[in-house]
Amino acid sequence: MVQFIRYLGYRTLELVRDAGAMQLFLLEALALAFVPPFRPRRLLQEIQSIGVKSTPIILLTAAFTGMVLALQGYYTLKRYGSEGALGSAVALSLIREMGPVLTGIMVSARAGSAVTAEIGIMRITEQLDALDTMAVNPMQYVVMPKLLAGLIAVPLLTAIFDVTGIGGGYLVGVVLLGVSSGSYFSSMVQSVVPLDINGGVVKSLVFGLTIVLVACYKGYNTKHGAEGVSRATNQTVVLSAVMVLAWDYILTSFFM
Amino acid sequence: MIQVIDLYKSFNGQMVLDGINLTIPTGRITVVIGKSGVGKSVLLKHLIGLLKPDRGRILVDEVDIATLRGRDLLDFKEHFAVLFQGGALFDSLNVFENIAFPLREKTRLPEAEIARRVRLRLEQMHLSSEVETKLPDELSGGMKKRVALARAMIQEPEIILFDEPVTGLDPPMTNTVFHLIETTHRESGYTALVVAHDIPEVFTIADQVAMLHRGRIVACGTPEEIQADPDPVVQSFLKGEVDFLEE
């Protein structure tokens, strides 16, 4: 029993220490965004890596999510004779919750793991040390562009998710199940307010920063060779997914 | 001149460097030998500022680098280049881009001039222009080392640190890399610190040899002096005796 409590205490302290270290890591990287040299090409490369290359999986996930929402929503709403509100149900679900959260989780799984692996391999093969010895700040060259790319790409991917999901919902609800196209879109327009969209944007910004921060931090602090990279990659996916869900609750309660 | 004075460093309570005193003369090649895991690379990383000592001083032309921070440390690093054990080539860049990297990052040279200098270094390393577009994972071990050396040399540094430059290479490539170090040193006159355990090959390029054992420099002199050193620890290492290696 004492051993267990000691272990619990150790893990808690480790968690708190890591959380603090991650915040310092974030502050150092973001501060470097305002220090020359500026490397716009690096930023564009990272936006392509994190954003553009995640687009196919986002489109796929969004389409099926919208279709399932429409399917489930139609039969639930039909019981109350309210199938005309399907567009509203699909849009609000996507814009407020499903869009930001599922985008965050998909980006975490695809891009987050790739970022951790990339930086982790750079760490164990001394590429980060090589940058340091050439008087090129590895935080500024490697980490900062990825953080900015996450802040730019994830909200855009979330918007793509929302639009595609609404389209998937239209396909099932209107084309397959016969809901009126006019009522699908009009109910959406009537019920979606700026607060919903703003909430979704804020969530996607926070999720984007969180995912890339965790990915970069884990990669940058990788130790113990290939096994360390593997462990760090695994931790990135799990931790960033958990943090997305935790932040989702916090932000939802803030916007409600 | 580089002077290491009473350098101490420990990790998780384990003492690795236990009072190192070493002078690395300007314009000469100093080789540090010792068995695997004795702390040779740890010593090297202190010289470039990748590690900070627990105690002691590292003077480069009478400037204590352990006290340098921020801009001063960055300026100091401009005078150094490092050849890492695995080459540390950037995976996402091809050979040309790797060698050109320091010039593109640190200078405003036009691309034509950068290309000219890169090709000159490739020629110096006996690498054909066909390797320019190859990625690091398409290169052999020897080619990686030569590309890494070209990248280090292109900065025209005053001091180059070599961390086990021939580890993992076959004997002909070992001799090739040592020959290239000797040739480039003769042409450029840089100060070199070579961390290695490839004896006696490394003695062919050394002006000074220092042996690291149990955190201290136990012998320092010319290759001939080291080979004639009566200290049983030195002789056991040079002969590769089993008792010593399993100590």
Interface residues (C-beta under 8 A of the other chain):
Chain A: P37 I121 M122 T125 E126 Q127 D129 A130 D132 T133 M134 A135 V136 N137
Chain B: K45 I48 G49 L50 L74 D75 K77 E78 F80 A81 V82 F84 Q85 G86 A88 L89 F90 D91 F101 P102 E105 K106 Q155
